[in-house]
Each structure stands twice: as C-alpha cells, then as structure tokens.
Amino acid sequence: MSDRFEFETWETPEAAGVSSAALLKFLDEAERAHGLIQFHSMVLLRHGKVVARFNWAPYDDRTPHTLFSLSKSFCSAAAGFAVQEGLIAWDTSVADALADEIPAGHEDALRPITLETLLCMGSGLDPASDSIPEDDTVTWARHVLSHDVQYPPMTHFHYNTLGTYLVACMLERATGTDLVSYLKPRLFDPLDIPAPAWDTSPQGVCCGGFGLYLSADSIARFGQCLLDKGKWQGLQVLPAGWVERATAKHIDNSNGQPDPDNEWAQGYGYQFWRCTEGRYRGDGMYGQLCVVNEQRDAVLAVTCATNDMGAELRLIREHLLPALDTYPGTAANQEALAARSETLAFFCPADDGTARPLPEGDYVFDTPWGGEDSMSLHMLPDRRVVITFSGQLSVELGLGRWLTTDLSVHRQAMRWLGAYGWREGKLLIDLRTPDGPNTLCGAADWDDDTLTFDGVGMEFPNGQIVFRKQNAQ
C-alpha cells in the first residue's frame, strides 16, 4: 500500500464555502467557450483540501503535461534553494558565473546582470537575445550573451525564456547537478511529486524556462506549498522567506500604462506574475496555470489548450473564482456537479452516414511562422486514415475511435491520439496529445484543389488552415 500523500476532498463544495451551483455555471461557460479554450484538467483547492477535480477525458490530473513557461516558477524555486545553501547569491553576476560563455569585449556590459535581474525579466538584454541559435556550433548561453545590453538592469521589463535558461546554466554550475536531480530531494520528493522529465538544450542543460512535465495534481501540490509560505504538512520545504520574496512585485510590467484589469500588467516577481485582486500565478503557453489566491485561501491548477490565455483567465476570473464565498448551491446542485464531473470528455468524432471519398493526396500549407509545410492524407484498406506532416510525422486516425501513435519530435517522445468521422459530408478530425496542448480538431471540406480545415489548432489562432493540393494548376 502506497504511503504517498493524497489531498483530502471536501464532502461538498459548500463545506469549503464554495458554491456548487456556481461551479456548474462555470462548466457551462467552459463548454460554450470550447471552440476557443479547451480545458484538459483542473484541480481546485480550498483550505488545503480538494473542492473539485475536473478532467476532460482522455486527459486527467495525474498524467504529466508539458508546462511551457510554468516551468519558470520551478526554476525559481531551485534558485531559492541554491541561495539558501550558499551556493550562489541573488547578486551573482552572469559574467562571473558563466565567464567562459561571454564573448570577448562583453564582460563589462554584462557584469550588472545578476541572478535576480534575470529572474525578474529585467536584464536589459536586447529582446533579440530570446532566441535559439541557428548555428548548432554555438551554445545557447553564448548566443544569448552575445547580444547587446540595451537598458540598465531592472529599468525595463522584457518577458523572455532564454534569460531563464541562463538562470538554469548558473544554477547547474553552482549546484554541480541538473535541476531535476537538485530539486528531487528538496521539492519533488517532500511533496510526493514523481520525478519529472525536463527537456534539455543540446548542451545537456535543463531548459529552465520551459520543458518541464508535471500533472495538474503536482501543480496543485506546488501551489498549496506556495500558499502555505513554503510549508508542506507542517514542515518547511521551500526556503523560509523565499515565497514572499519570489511572488512580490520587483519590476513594473505595465509599460507605463497601468491597467487594473490586465493580468499581465500587475507586476512581476521571480518568475511569477502578480495578478488582479492580489493573486499571483505561474503560467505557461496555451493555458497552463498555477494560481494562488491568498485572500481566499485557494489554489487553482490547470492544464489546457488555448491560443487565447487572456480569454482563459477572464473565464476563470468571471465564472470560477466567484464560486468562492458566494451563494451556496442546493443538494440537487451538488448531485448534478458530482455526476457532471464524472462525464466530462472530448468525444470522438462519429459517422453520421454521409461519408464521401477521402480527398487523398499530398498538400502544402502556409505556417503561422512563415514558409510552407506539407501534409498528406491517405486511407488504408481497414479504413484507418493516416495523416503525415512534413513528410515524416505520421499519425493514425480510427473511425469513431482514437488510435495511438508514438512519435519522436525534436528528440522528444510524443504520444498522439487520432480519430475521424463524418458530419453532413464533412470530414471530422480529432488529433491530440494526452501530455500536452497539441491539437488539430475540427471539420474539413474540399474541392478539386484545396482542403479547408476549420477548428481548433494550436499555433493556428485564426482557426482555419487551407491545404493546397500539390501540383494543382
């Protein structure tokens, strides 16, 4: 029998001062926003216990999910431990910590950039530094540090990810190990978080600002530890005083235009965003969230797929958070919420009997980042459909059922679920990764030369992709 800590669950939301009726309304709003926001999993804690776990199958709150920039908050925690242990200081200069990565003549300009200014997104480096080098012979760190310093540190906020990578480089040198190994006995083990995967650069250094995989349940554990000022089950796990320091406002990020409703303009700490109404959060692209609400003693952990995080945060602010300390629901509301929580799901496409001959062949399409890519579409004799991207990444789709395809993309193993169906003569496509936000879900129609897809696709924010038949005149 496992002795792993599990959160207790409130008997009803109302026992925690949360309205089951309001939570039902939130689920209604989330369903209405489905074309824009696709929640995967959600854990809501109040007073240290679970109010609700929402899992939209095939996703769940125990499968590690890529966090994108929510990884930054965990990199910040590693910095807190390293400073506490005297291995590095907040004012340690990048010019000293990474001296061998500094191009000749850049030392003096880079010396004012410290661990703290990097954590605050206030290094002053040219924004162009936030990029992966095209030359594989140049290390990521040297590439970043080869750029000019445009502003005195802490005078200009510029959100970037490669600055956090520099933090990871500094920490791995200071600690003598990788960040996962360093955090495992200090954070992951005490919180009963399984040792996670964390992507690395070609130099083998933890990416720092992205690439960490954790489940919504693990995010919630971190959030509760933050809410309790670094304590977990009564024991101080995170360095004393670090939470207060890391989540305080250290730099203005309003660009001189204060806006009380802008969730990205309330100030920034050490890889944490200050939020409206006094909350703070770590967040990651496509909707990954760890929101800490000290005033209401609550934590919200979310994995998601959306191209509009502003809409996601508004939906949570307007329809989920008001469920705390509001009118209580009825016993009928509680029963309805429990039943609905058990049936949340993304449904496989079905076949309504209007199938047409599949427009098999090779296509090209314009990518959002410029240039063209390719896609091919073919049906196998057993009615499986195969979609191949870039001439090499092939995913299988089952008719009315998900098929699983394991791929390796950029050295990272990925599992895809694929299904298709028919509705009113249109091809329904559902592609998704159970451990991330990668999706291509919607309906396709076609003529002789083009196939037009309308739906939800990460990195395709306008919701439409036009595939052009290769060799079409």
C-alpha positions as CSV (number, residue, x, y, z in Angstrom):
1,M,0.0,0.0,0.0
2,S,1.4,3.4,-1.0
3,D,2.0,6.0,1.7
4,R,2.0,8.8,-0.9
5,F,0.2,11.8,0.5
6,E,-3.2,12.5,-1.2
7,F,-5.3,15.6,-0.7
8,E,-8.4,15.1,1.3
9,T,-11.6,16.1,-0.5
10,W,-14.4,18.2,0.9
11,E,-17.6,16.3,1.2
12,T,-19.3,19.0,-0.8
13,P,-18.1,22.3,-2.3
14,E,-20.4,24.1,0.2
15,A,-18.4,22.6,3.1
16,A,-15.5,24.7,1.8
17,G,-17.6,27.8,1.3
18,V,-17.7,27.2,-2.5
19,S,-21.0,27.2,-4.5
20,S,-21.7,24.0,-6.4
21,A,-24.3,26.0,-8.4
22,A,-21.6,28.5,-9.5
23,L,-19.2,25.6,-10.4
24,L,-21.9,24.2,-12.6
25,K,-22.3,27.6,-14.3
26,F,-18.5,27.7,-14.8
27,L,-18.7,24.3,-16.6
28,D,-21.5,25.7,-18.8
29,E,-19.3,28.7,-19.7
30,A,-16.3,26.4,-20.3
31,E,-18.4,24.3,-22.7
32,R,-19.6,27.4,-24.5
33,A,-16.0,28.6,-24.9
34,H,-14.9,25.2,-26.2
35,G,-14.0,26.5,-29.6
36,L,-11.5,28.9,-28.1
37,I,-10.5,27.2,-24.8
38,Q,-10.1,23.5,-24.2
39,F,-9.5,22.7,-20.6
40,H,-7.8,19.4,-20.0
41,S,-7.7,19.1,-16.2
42,M,-8.3,21.3,-13.3
43,V,-7.8,20.9,-9.5
44,L,-9.3,23.5,-7.1
45,L,-8.1,23.5,-3.5
46,R,-9.6,25.4,-0.6
47,H,-8.2,25.4,2.9
48,G,-5.8,22.7,1.8
49,K,-8.4,20.2,0.6
50,V,-9.9,19.4,-2.8
51,V,-13.1,21.2,-3.8
52,A,-13.2,19.9,-7.3
53,R,-11.2,17.8,-9.8
54,F,-12.4,18.4,-13.4
55,N,-10.9,16.1,-16.0
56,W,-12.0,16.2,-19.6
57,A,-11.2,12.6,-20.9
58,P,-8.9,11.5,-22.4
59,Y,-7.0,13.9,-20.2
60,D,-6.6,13.5,-16.4
61,D,-4.9,15.3,-13.5
62,R,-2.3,12.6,-12.9
63,T,-0.6,12.4,-16.3
64,P,2.4,14.7,-16.7
65,H,1.6,17.6,-19.0
66,T,4.1,19.9,-20.6
67,L,4.1,23.2,-18.7
68,F,5.8,25.5,-21.1
69,S,6.7,28.7,-19.1
70,L,5.1,27.5,-15.9
71,S,8.4,25.6,-15.7
72,K,10.0,29.0,-14.9
73,S,8.4,29.1,-11.4
74,F,10.1,25.7,-10.6
75,C,13.4,27.1,-11.9
76,S,12.9,30.0,-9.5
77,A,12.4,27.6,-6.6
78,A,15.7,25.9,-7.5
79,A,17.3,29.3,-7.3
80,G,15.8,29.8,-3.8
81,F,17.3,26.6,-2.6
82,A,20.7,27.3,-4.0
83,V,20.8,30.8,-2.4
84,Q,19.7,29.4,0.9
85,E,22.5,26.8,0.7
86,G,25.1,29.5,-0.1
87,L,25.9,28.1,-3.5
88,I,25.0,31.3,-5.3
89,A,23.7,34.7,-4.4
90,W,20.9,36.9,-5.8
91,D,23.6,39.4,-6.8
92,T,25.9,36.8,-8.5
93,S,26.8,38.3,-11.9
94,V,26.2,36.3,-15.0
95,A,29.7,37.5,-16.2
96,D,31.2,35.6,-13.2
97,A,29.0,32.5,-13.2
98,L,29.3,31.9,-17.0
99,A,32.6,33.6,-17.7
100,D,33.5,31.0,-20.4
101,E,30.3,31.8,-22.3
102,I,31.0,35.5,-22.5
103,P,32.2,36.8,-25.9
104,A,35.3,38.9,-25.8
105,G,34.5,42.5,-25.0
106,H,31.1,41.9,-23.5
107,E,32.3,41.3,-19.9
108,D,31.8,44.9,-18.6
109,A,28.4,45.3,-20.1
110,L,27.1,42.0,-18.8
111,R,28.5,42.3,-15.3
112,P,25.5,44.2,-13.9
113,I,23.2,41.4,-15.0
114,T,22.7,39.1,-11.9
115,L,20.7,36.1,-11.0
116,E,18.0,38.4,-9.6
117,T,17.7,40.6,-12.7
118,L,17.4,37.5,-14.9
119,L,14.6,36.1,-12.6
120,C,12.8,39.4,-12.8
121,M,12.9,39.6,-16.6
122,G,14.8,42.8,-16.1
123,S,18.3,42.0,-17.5
124,G,18.1,44.7,-20.2
125,L,19.4,42.4,-22.9
126,D,18.3,43.1,-26.5
127,P,15.0,41.3,-27.0
128,A,16.6,39.5,-29.9
129,S,18.6,37.5,-27.4
130,D,15.5,35.5,-26.6
131,S,16.1,33.0,-29.5
132,I,17.6,29.7,-30.2
133,P,20.9,30.0,-32.2
134,E,20.6,28.7,-35.8
135,D,24.3,27.7,-35.7
136,D,24.5,24.4,-33.9
137,T,28.1,25.0,-33.0
138,V,27.1,28.0,-30.8
139,T,25.9,27.2,-27.3
140,W,22.5,28.6,-26.2
141,A,24.2,30.6,-23.4
142,R,26.9,32.1,-25.6
143,H,24.3,33.1,-28.2
144,V,22.2,34.9,-25.6
145,L,25.2,36.7,-24.1
146,S,26.5,37.8,-27.4
147,H,23.7,40.4,-27.7
148,D,24.0,43.9,-26.5
149,V,22.6,45.3,-23.2
150,Q,20.1,47.9,-24.3
151,Y,18.8,49.0,-20.8
152,P,20.3,49.3,-17.3
153,P,19.1,46.2,-15.4
154,M,15.7,46.5,-13.7
155,T,14.7,49.5,-15.7
156,H,12.9,47.7,-18.5
157,F,10.7,44.6,-18.3
158,H,11.1,42.2,-21.2
159,Y,9.5,38.8,-20.8
160,N,11.8,36.2,-22.2
161,T,12.6,32.5,-21.9
162,L,16.3,32.3,-22.7
163,G,17.1,34.6,-19.8
164,T,15.6,31.8,-17.6
165,Y,17.8,29.4,-19.5
166,L,20.8,31.4,-18.3
167,V,19.5,31.0,-14.7
168,A,19.4,27.3,-15.2
169,C,23.0,27.4,-16.5
170,M,24.1,29.4,-13.5
171,L,22.3,27.0,-11.1
172,E,23.6,23.8,-12.6
173,R,27.1,25.1,-12.4
174,A,26.6,26.2,-8.8
175,T,25.0,23.0,-7.6
176,G,27.0,20.6,-9.7
177,T,24.0,18.7,-11.0
178,D,20.9,19.1,-13.2
179,L,17.8,20.8,-11.9
180,V,15.6,17.7,-11.7
181,S,18.2,15.9,-9.6
182,Y,18.7,19.0,-7.5
183,L,15.0,19.6,-6.9
184,K,14.1,15.9,-6.3
185,P,15.1,15.6,-2.7
186,R,14.3,19.2,-1.9
187,L,10.9,19.7,-3.5
188,F,9.6,16.8,-5.6
189,D,10.1,14.1,-3.0
190,P,8.8,16.0,0.0
191,L,5.6,17.0,-2.0
192,D,5.3,13.4,-3.3
193,I,5.7,14.6,-6.9
194,P,7.1,11.8,-9.1
195,A,10.4,12.8,-10.6
196,P,9.5,14.6,-13.8
197,A,11.1,14.9,-17.2
198,W,12.6,18.3,-18.1
199,D,13.8,19.0,-21.6
200,T,17.4,20.0,-22.1
201,S,19.4,22.1,-24.6
202,P,21.8,20.5,-27.0
203,Q,24.5,21.2,-24.4
204,G,22.6,19.0,-21.9
205,V,21.5,21.9,-19.7
206,C,17.9,21.9,-18.3
207,C,15.9,24.4,-20.5
208,G,14.8,26.2,-17.3
209,G,12.1,28.4,-18.8
210,F,10.2,25.5,-20.5
211,G,10.1,21.8,-21.0
212,L,9.0,20.6,-17.5
213,Y,6.3,17.9,-17.4
214,L,4.0,17.8,-14.4
215,S,0.4,16.8,-13.8
216,A,-2.3,19.1,-12.6
217,D,-2.2,17.3,-9.3
218,S,1.5,18.0,-9.0
219,I,1.0,21.7,-9.9
220,A,-1.7,21.8,-7.1
221,R,0.8,20.4,-4.6
222,F,3.3,23.1,-5.5
223,G,0.6,25.8,-5.3
224,Q,-0.5,24.7,-1.9
225,C,3.1,24.7,-0.7
226,L,3.4,28.3,-2.0
227,L,0.1,29.3,-0.3
228,D,1.4,28.0,3.0
229,K,4.6,30.1,2.6
230,G,6.8,27.1,1.7
231,K,5.4,24.7,4.3
232,W,4.1,21.2,3.5
233,Q,2.3,19.1,6.1
234,G,3.6,21.5,8.8
235,L,7.3,21.2,7.6
236,Q,9.2,24.0,6.0
237,V,10.1,22.7,2.5
238,L,10.8,25.8,0.4
239,P,13.3,28.1,1.9
240,A,11.9,30.4,4.6
241,G,11.1,33.8,3.2
242,W,11.5,32.7,-0.5
243,V,7.8,32.6,-1.3
244,E,7.3,36.1,-0.1
245,R,10.3,37.3,-2.0
246,A,9.7,35.4,-5.2
247,T,6.0,36.4,-5.5
248,A,6.4,40.1,-4.6
249,K,6.4,42.8,-7.3
250,H,10.0,43.5,-8.2
251,I,9.6,45.2,-11.5
252,D,6.8,47.1,-13.3
253,N,5.5,45.4,-16.4
254,S,2.7,47.8,-17.4
255,N,4.9,49.6,-20.0
256,G,3.8,52.9,-18.4
257,Q,0.1,52.1,-18.9
258,P,-1.3,50.7,-15.6
259,D,-4.4,48.7,-16.2
260,P,-6.2,47.1,-13.2
261,D,-7.9,44.6,-15.4
262,N,-4.8,43.4,-17.3
263,E,-3.5,40.2,-15.9
264,W,-0.1,40.8,-17.4
265,A,0.4,44.3,-16.0
266,Q,0.2,43.9,-12.3
267,G,4.0,43.5,-11.7
268,Y,6.4,40.6,-11.9
269,G,8.5,38.8,-9.3
270,Y,11.0,35.9,-9.6
271,Q,9.3,34.1,-12.4
272,F,5.8,34.7,-11.0
273,W,3.2,37.1,-12.3
274,R,1.2,39.3,-10.0
275,C,-2.5,39.1,-10.8
276,T,-5.6,41.2,-10.4
277,E,-7.3,41.2,-7.0
278,G,-4.0,40.5,-5.2
279,R,-3.5,37.0,-6.6
280,Y,-0.3,35.6,-8.1
281,R,0.4,32.9,-10.6
282,G,2.9,30.9,-12.6
283,D,1.7,30.3,-16.2
284,G,2.7,28.6,-19.4
285,M,1.8,29.0,-23.1
286,Y,-1.5,27.5,-24.2
287,G,-3.1,27.9,-20.8
288,Q,-1.1,26.0,-18.1
289,L,-1.7,27.7,-14.7
290,C,-0.8,27.6,-11.1
291,V,-2.9,30.4,-9.4
292,V,-2.6,31.2,-5.7
293,N,-5.3,33.2,-4.0
294,E,-4.1,34.1,-0.6
295,Q,-7.2,36.2,0.3
296,R,-9.5,33.2,-0.3
297,D,-7.0,30.5,0.8
298,A,-7.3,28.8,-2.5
299,V,-5.2,27.2,-5.2
300,L,-6.1,26.5,-8.8
301,A,-4.1,24.2,-11.1
302,V,-4.9,24.0,-14.8
303,T,-3.7,22.2,-17.9
304,C,-5.3,23.4,-21.1
305,A,-5.1,24.1,-24.8
306,T,-5.9,27.6,-25.9
307,N,-4.5,30.2,-28.2
308,D,-6.0,33.0,-26.1
309,M,-4.8,32.9,-22.5
310,G,-6.5,36.2,-21.8
311,A,-9.9,34.7,-22.6
312,E,-9.0,31.7,-20.3
313,L,-8.0,34.0,-17.4
314,R,-11.2,36.1,-17.9
315,L,-13.3,33.0,-17.9
316,I,-11.7,31.8,-14.6
317,R,-11.9,35.3,-13.0
318,E,-15.5,35.9,-14.0
319,H,-17.0,32.4,-13.6
320,L,-14.8,30.2,-11.4
321,L,-13.3,32.4,-8.7
322,P,-16.7,33.9,-7.9
323,A,-17.8,30.5,-6.8
324,L,-15.7,31.0,-3.7
325,D,-17.6,32.8,-0.9
326,T,-20.9,33.2,-2.7
327,Y,-24.4,31.9,-2.5
328,P,-24.5,28.2,-1.6
329,G,-25.9,25.6,-4.0
330,T,-28.6,23.1,-3.2
331,A,-28.3,19.4,-2.7
332,A,-29.6,19.0,-6.3
333,N,-26.7,21.2,-7.5
334,Q,-24.2,19.1,-5.6
335,E,-25.5,15.9,-7.1
336,A,-25.6,17.4,-10.6
337,L,-22.0,18.6,-10.2
338,A,-20.8,15.2,-9.0
339,A,-22.4,13.5,-11.9
340,R,-21.2,16.0,-14.5
341,S,-17.6,15.8,-13.1
342,E,-17.7,12.1,-13.9
343,T,-18.7,12.6,-17.6
344,L,-16.5,15.5,-18.8
345,A,-14.9,14.4,-22.0
346,F,-13.8,15.3,-25.5
347,F,-15.9,13.0,-27.6
348,C,-14.5,11.0,-30.6
349,P,-15.9,12.1,-34.0
350,A,-18.9,10.0,-35.1
351,D,-20.1,8.8,-38.5
352,D,-23.5,10.1,-39.5
353,G,-23.5,8.1,-42.7
354,T,-22.6,11.0,-45.1
355,A,-19.1,9.8,-45.9
356,R,-17.6,10.9,-49.2
357,P,-14.5,9.6,-51.0
358,L,-11.5,10.8,-49.0
359,P,-9.5,13.6,-50.8
360,E,-6.3,11.6,-50.6
361,G,-3.0,13.1,-51.7
362,D,-0.2,15.5,-50.9
363,Y,-0.9,19.1,-49.8
364,V,1.1,22.2,-48.8
365,F,0.0,24.9,-46.4
366,D,1.3,28.2,-45.0
367,T,2.6,28.1,-41.5
368,P,2.0,30.9,-38.9
369,W,5.7,31.4,-38.5
370,G,6.4,31.8,-42.3
371,G,7.1,29.5,-45.1
372,E,5.4,26.3,-46.1
373,D,4.9,22.8,-44.7
374,S,3.5,19.7,-46.2
375,M,0.6,17.3,-45.3
376,S,-0.5,14.1,-46.9
377,L,-3.8,12.2,-46.4
378,H,-4.4,8.6,-47.1
379,M,-6.8,5.8,-46.2
380,L,-5.7,2.2,-45.5
381,P,-7.7,-0.8,-46.6
382,D,-9.0,-1.3,-43.0
383,R,-10.4,2.3,-43.0
384,R,-7.7,3.7,-40.8
385,V,-6.7,7.2,-42.0
386,V,-3.1,8.3,-42.0
387,I,-2.1,12.0,-41.9
388,T,1.6,12.7,-42.4
389,F,3.1,16.1,-41.7
390,S,6.5,17.4,-43.0
391,G,6.9,14.1,-44.9
392,Q,7.8,12.2,-41.8
393,L,5.4,12.6,-38.9
394,S,2.6,10.1,-39.5
395,V,-0.5,9.8,-37.2
396,E,-3.2,7.2,-37.5
397,L,-6.9,8.0,-37.1
398,G,-9.6,5.5,-36.3
399,L,-13.2,5.8,-37.5
400,G,-15.1,6.8,-34.3
401,R,-12.3,5.7,-32.0
402,W,-8.9,7.1,-31.0
403,L,-5.8,5.3,-32.2
404,T,-2.5,5.8,-30.5
405,T,0.7,6.8,-32.4
406,D,4.1,7.2,-30.7
407,L,6.4,9.7,-32.4
408,S,9.7,11.4,-31.7
409,V,9.7,15.1,-32.4
410,H,12.9,17.2,-31.8
411,R,14.3,14.3,-29.8
412,Q,11.2,14.3,-27.6
413,A,8.9,11.3,-27.5
414,M,5.2,12.3,-28.1
415,R,2.1,10.2,-28.0
416,W,-0.8,11.2,-30.3
417,L,-4.4,10.2,-30.2
418,G,-6.2,10.3,-33.6
419,A,-9.8,9.8,-34.6
420,Y,-12.1,10.8,-37.5
421,G,-15.8,10.7,-38.5
422,W,-18.3,12.3,-40.8
423,R,-20.9,15.0,-40.4
424,E,-23.0,16.4,-43.2
425,G,-20.4,15.3,-45.8
426,K,-17.5,17.0,-43.9
427,L,-14.5,15.1,-42.6
428,L,-14.2,15.4,-38.8
429,I,-10.7,15.2,-37.5
430,D,-9.5,14.9,-33.9
431,L,-5.8,14.8,-33.2
432,R,-4.4,15.5,-29.7
433,T,-1.5,14.7,-27.4
434,P,-2.6,13.4,-23.9
435,D,0.5,15.1,-22.3
436,G,0.3,18.5,-24.0
437,P,-1.9,21.0,-25.8
438,N,-1.1,19.9,-29.3
439,T,-4.4,19.6,-31.1
440,L,-5.9,19.7,-34.5
441,C,-9.7,19.3,-34.0
442,G,-12.4,20.3,-36.4
443,A,-14.1,19.8,-39.8
444,A,-12.6,19.7,-43.3
445,D,-14.3,20.3,-46.6
446,W,-12.7,20.4,-50.0
447,D,-12.9,20.9,-53.7
448,D,-10.6,19.8,-56.5
449,D,-7.6,21.8,-55.5
450,T,-7.9,22.7,-51.8
451,L,-8.9,21.2,-48.4
452,T,-10.1,23.8,-45.9
453,F,-9.9,22.9,-42.2
454,D,-12.0,24.9,-39.7
455,G,-11.5,24.2,-36.0
456,V,-9.1,24.5,-33.1
457,G,-5.4,24.1,-33.8
458,M,-2.5,25.2,-31.5
459,E,-0.4,27.7,-33.3
460,F,-3.2,28.4,-35.7
461,P,-5.1,31.1,-33.8
462,N,-7.4,32.1,-36.7
463,G,-9.0,28.6,-36.6
464,Q,-8.6,27.9,-40.3
465,I,-5.9,26.2,-42.3
466,V,-6.1,26.0,-46.1
467,F,-4.2,23.0,-47.6
468,R,-3.4,23.3,-51.3
469,K,-3.1,20.2,-53.4
470,Q,0.4,19.7,-54.6
471,N,0.9,20.0,-58.4
472,A,-2.6,21.6,-58.7
473,Q,-2.7,24.1,-61.6
